[in-house]
Amino acid sequence: MTRVVITHAVKDLDTWLSYTAERASQLSSIASDVRDHVAADGSRNVAVTVEVSDLAALQAVMASPPPEMGAAMDRHGVIPPLVAYIEK
């Protein structure tokens, strides 16, 4: 398993945090141990850490999210770009 940190901004922290369970469900086919993090400086920057076994699948989803995931990102208030950092 590879640990990945995905960062991006959001429109509203409370809205984004209210979708934690849905986010984990949406990512469950490609990731486990989904954890949300918010910036300590109070900004609207966030991070999601995940464990993935198929890094190529995660990269494909990030490059071109399926329609249901794209709709979820809109609901959650995700502001692109998304940047992934891979544990080495």
Secondary structure, 3 states (H helix, E strand, C coil): CEEEEEEEEECCHHHHHHCHHHHHHHHCCCCEEEEEEECCCCCCEEEEEEEECCHHHHHHHHHCCCHHHHHHHHHHCEEEEEEEEECC
